[in-house]
Amino acid sequence: MQKIITLLFIIACSVDLHAQRSMKKLIQEQFDFAAKQYKILASHTPPDKMPKTYYAKKDKWETSNTEWWCSGFYPGTLLYIYEYTKDTVILNEAKRRLVLLQPEDKLKGTHDLGFMMFCSFGNAYRILHDPLYKRVIDTAANTLALRYHPEVKAIQSWEKNKVFTYPVIIDNMMNLEMLCWNAQNNNEPNLQQIAETHANTTMKNHFRKDYSSYHVIDYNPETGEVIKKKTWQGANDSSAWARGQAWGLYGYTSMYRFTKEKKYLEQAKNIAHFIFTNPNLPSDMIPYWDYNAPGIPNVPRDVSAAAVTASALLELAQYVGKNQKNEYISAAIKIIHSLSSPAYRAKLGENGGYILLHSTGAFPMHSEVDVPLTYADYYFLEALHRYKEWYL
């Protein structure tokens, strides 16, 4: 009996070792590929702009100014590539774009400074340790905090307009990481309090009983009461917009990292459960752009939602018991394998230099549908980086 147990243990270890070697090879291949692709993308990006997307049918690159919410993903992706490959051409391109982006640390008109400044300068400081990069993060965090209003107990997403009075979107959960990091690295408890209060307000009002999320909650700025629960990028007000669910999963996972508050961990686990058990989740785990999109399965996928989910699951796996840990890691690996396959990853020299195909930006507005997107590439490489750092 002991010999059988020993043999089974040896077999299990052998299988595990093979899987690890396979993942190590896959990760190396993806980063090597990314370096080649992003040199192509760099060559098509004007020095005063940031890349946004590419339209293959028109062979057209679309760019943005640095005020666009996605402006930080390109330098952030370059930094992930450099960290793995040590390619100085990639690093120098990242540094040039950081110089271009830096003035936005004082941009008061957006809630997206976490996306813009922490995905870029956060990685730059982590990798390069330049104090200048930390000062940029500090400024950006304090600028973002100006959008918090104690009556609502949440950070305002968009300005008042014809549709919304005080809109707060689920995406905003992603910008709390910068506040928490800054609070803990500078001993600024007010920033931590703002992040936690926003997360609590979002938990209370954004989520349904099945832990799917509304996209937009509109508040009365004087009383903090909910005026309406709507969507902007989802299929309808009651649908589960795919990337919104990923934002929530990632956001509450990172909030648990900083606070160790069990309620945030449970929220993240419940969101993961919603995703895993959704009957409209395809077998390759690359979701349709909305889990309730009319016309499923003949609707576009959203690779960006899958990439965010994979990265979030790899972190969530660190905070749970063995069985759930294995479940989350296995799901993340499945997503990574899908994204690395020819179905979703571009061929070398194609796709305008982007890594991934088939993301959906804003389907209802017919904007960025079935195209590459900077944040899909960013979170894909972040997931690979996290796997390498935590599980290899």
Secondary structure, 3 states (H helix, E strand, C coil): CHHHHHHHHHHHHHHHHHHHHHHHHHHHHHHHHHHHHHHHHHHCCCCCCEEEEEECCCCEEEEECCCCCCCCHHHHHHHHHHHHHCCHHHHHHHHHHHHHHHHHHHCCCCCCHHHHHHHHHHHHHHHHCCHHHHHHHHHHHHHHHCCEECCCCEECCCCCCCCCCCEEEHHHHHHHHHHHHHHHHHCCHHHHHHHHHHHHHHHHHCECCCCCECCEEEECCCCCCEEEEECCCCCCCCCCEHHHHHHHHHHHHHHHHHHCCHHHHHHHHHHHHHHHHCCCCCCCCCCECECCCCCCCCCCECHHHHHHHHHHHHHHHHHCCHHHHHHHHHHHHHHHHHHHCCCCECCCCCHHHCCECCEEEEHHHCEEEEECCHHHHHHHHHHHHHHHHHHC
